[in-house]
Amino acid sequence: MNDPTPSTIDPARASRLLRWATYASVTTAMILIVGKLAAALMTGSVSVLASLVDSMMDAAASIINLLAVHYALQPPDRDHRFGHGKAEPLAGLVQAAFITGSAVFLILHAADRLMHPQPLKEELVGVGVLAFSVVAASIQIKFQHYVVRLTQSTAIRADALHYATDLLSNGATILALGLVMLGWPLVDPVFAIGIALYILYSAGQIGHESVQLLMDRELSPEVHARIKEIVRGHPLVLGVHDVRTRSSGQTYFIQLHLMLDDQMPLVEAHRVADDVEAAILTVFPNADVLIHEDPSSEAPPLPLPG
């Protein structure tokens, strides 16, 4: 997953979009579970079972997302002065654990089916249900990508990845059922193992992104460059250093040091800092900005390694 890019959406609209995305995700997952459960019982296909388990994990993750997003959107309080945004990457870690468990289950079940093959039945029913699942997952992913583009939500980005794996597993399962009908029965468990390995890869991506956010990874170099460009655009700013950034939910935390003329009065220095902060908030309206003023005669510290 890539570093987030700036989000300029109004915070109130972002909150509404995040809630709608979580509600839509849970609803879609429940519909897919019902359809795939019926298809798995009717066909006896381990690939369909793999897709069913994937959807069950999607549902569990979507419910976790719903709760996490609701909590992350709560305003700062006395005990959480920096807000509750860390709930999103925490939910991502829980999702990664869920997905890993489901993938291991699928691998074990598919390996057993390889050693003890069983004939399938009602393959066309399975194909029909999975075709519907492809359409439903595609619509859900399109909406989630729209929300992620506007809000840069880690939780929704992880949920969209779940549905991307679901879309892949549905397509692979349709292909597997088609090959079974053509006389290739062992393709079913082989495809199930392939789907499970891809799910494991996805879990690793989600887990890595969540850990990086919990460890306060810096925002992207593009964001850093934009911040410095904004700061240096003020005519009275002589330099900027120690720019530090991190994200927590929908909030960007930005800290920096301004270099100002040694003889500038404190009142004027404060006004310049306020102007710079306002300029940053124009581009990053969801930011929490902290600025320290330094005299220009003071040498800036050496940059951090890396």
N, C-alpha and C positions, 0 to 999 in steps of 0.2 A: 504494500500500500504506500502511496505517495504522501508526502507532507501535505497538510491542508493548505489551500489557497485562501486569500482573504474573503471574508463573508461580509457583504454590505447590506444584507437584508434587515429590515426593521425587526427588533427583538420580539415584539408582540406577534408579528406575522410568523416568525421562525417558530415560536412556541406552538402556534396553531398547526403549522405544517408538521412539526414533529409528532404532535398528538394524533393527527389524522394518519400519518404514516404508520404509527404503532397499531392503531385500531384496524387499519386496512390489512396489516401484516398478520395479525392474529386471526382475523376473519378468513383471509385467504388460506392460511395454514389449516384451519379447521375444515374448510370445504375440501381441500386436497386429501386430508387424512380420511375422511368418510369415503371418498371415491376410491382411494388406493386400498383401503382396508377391504372393501367389497371386491376389488379386482384381485387382490392377493389371495383371498379365500376362494374365489372362483377358479383362478388359474393354477394356484400352487407354485407360482414362479418365485424363485429366490431373488431375481432381479427386481420384480415388482415389490417384494418384501423389502429389498434394499431401499427402493424409492419411498416406500411407506415409512420406514424408520427415519429416513432423511427428513421427510415432512413432519414426523413427530418431533424430531429435534428442532426443526424450524419453528414449530408451534411453541415448544418450551422456551426457545431462545426469544421468540417474539413476545411472549408473556413477560419474560425477564426484562426485555427492552422496554415494554410498556411501563413497568414499574420503575425502571432505572431512569427513563426519560422524564417521567412524572417527578421523580425526586430531584433529578439534576436541574429541572426548571424552577425549583423553589428558590426564592430570593435569599441572599445572605441573612443569617441570623446571629444571635449573640455567640453561639458556640461554633459557627461556621462562617467566619468573617469573609472568607474568600469564595463563598458560595458552595454549591453541592455538585459541581460539574464532574468531579472525579467518579461519580456514580456511573457515568457512561463507560469509561475503560474498565471499571470493575465488572460491569455487566458483560463486557467483551471477554474477559477472562473466564467468567462462568460459561459463556457460550462456547468458548474454545474447549473447555472440559467436557461439556455435553457432546459436542461434535466428535471429539476424540473417542469417547466411550461408544458412541453409535457406530463409528467406523470399525472399531475393534470387534464389536458384536457381528457386524456384517461379514467381516473377513472370516471369523470362526464359522459362521453359519454357511457361507459359500464354500469353504473348504470341506465341510461335512457333506454338502451336496455334491461336490466333485467326487468324493469317495463313495457316496451312495446316491447315484443318479435316480431321479424320479420323473416320470412323464408329466407333461403339462397338459392343461385342458382349458377350453374357452379362451384361447389366446387372443382372438379378435376383441373380446370384451376388455381385456387388459390393454390392448392397443388403443381402443376408444377412450378409456378412462385416462390413459397417459397423454393422449393427444389433447384432451380437455385441460389436463394439468399443465401442459406446455403453454397453452394460451393464457391460462390464469396466472402462471408464474411470470410470463413475459409482461403482462399488464402491470403486475405488482412491481417488477424490477424497474420498469420505465418510470413509474411514479416515485419509487425510492431514489432513483438516480436524480430525478428532478429535485427532490427534497434535499439530497446530499449536496447537489450543486449550489443550492441557495443557503444551506445552514452549516455545511461541513461537519455534520454530526457523525461522531465515531460509531455510536450505537446503530444508527440507521445504515451507515456504510457496511458494518459487519452483517447486519440483517440482509442487506442487498446481496452480499456475498453468499449467504445461505441460500437465497433463492436462485442465484446463479448456479450453484452446485445442484440444486433441485432441477433446474432447467436442463443441465447437462445429464443428470442421472435419468430424467424422463426420456430424453432423446436416445441415450444409450440403451435404455430398457426396451423402448420401441424397436430399435434395431435388433436387440437380442431376441425378442419374441418373434420377429420376422424370420430370423435365421433358424430359430427352433422349429418354426412351421415348415422350413425348407429342409429339415432333417439334420440340424446341428444342435443337439440337446445340451452338449457341454458348454456351449457359448453362454448359456444363462448364468451359471455360477461364475464363469470367468469374467463376464461383464460386471457382475456384482462386486467382485474383488477390485476391478478397476475403478468402479465408482467409489468404493470405500477408500482406496488409496488417494483419490482426488479429494475426498472429504477430509482426510487426514492433513493433506497439504493446505487446505483452506483453513483448518483449525490452527495450524502453525502460523499462518498469516495473521489471523485475528489475534492470537495470543501475543505475537511479537508487537503488533501495533498497540495493543492495550498496555503492555509492559512499558513501551517507550513513552506513552502518554502519562502513565503513572510516575515515571521517573523524570517528568518535566523536560522532555526533549524540546530543543529549540524549534521554533517555526522555520519554515523553508527559507533558503537563502534569498529567494525572490521577495519574501515578506521583509527580511532584514534590509535588503537594498532599498525597498520602497520607503521604509521608515526613515532611513538615513537621508534619502532624497527629500522627504518632507521636511525633516529637521534643518537640513542645510539650505532649504529654500527661504528661511527667515533671514532678513538682511542683517540682523544684529547677532546672529549665532556665528561664532568663529570656529566651531568644531564640535564633534560629537564622538563619544567613546563609551565603552562598557554597555553596549546595547544588549539587553537580555530579554528573551521572550519565552513564553510557554503558553499552553492552552489548557483550559479546564472546562469541559462541556462547551457551551456557546461563548465563553469569555476568553479573550486573549489578554494575557498579562504582559505589559511592555514596560521595561525599566531602561533608563538611559541617563547619561551625564552630558549636560550642555557646557561648552566652553564659551565664556563671555568675557568682555573687557574687564580688566582688573578694577577700573575706576567706576564701573557702572553701579549706581545706587541699588540697594536691596529692593526697593519698590519697583524699579525698572526691570531688574533681573526677574523678579516674580512675574511681572507682566509678560515678559518674553516667554517664560516657561508656560504660562497660561495660553499664550498664542500658539506655541508649538503643540501643546496638548490638544487644543481645539482643532488644529490642522490634522493631527493624527486621528482624532475621533471622527473627522469628516470622512476619512477613507476606511477606518476600522471602527464603526459605531459600537461594536460589541466589546471594545477594549477597556481594560483598566490600566491607566497610564500613570507611572511614577517617574518624576524627573528631578534630578539633582543638578544644581548649578555649580560649576567650577570656574576659578579664575584662569584666564588663558595662559598666564605665566607658569602655571603648574603643569608639569609634564604628565601626560596621561600614562596610566599603568600599561605594562606590556600585555599584549593580547593573550587570551587563553590558548593553550595548545589545541591542535586539531582543527 
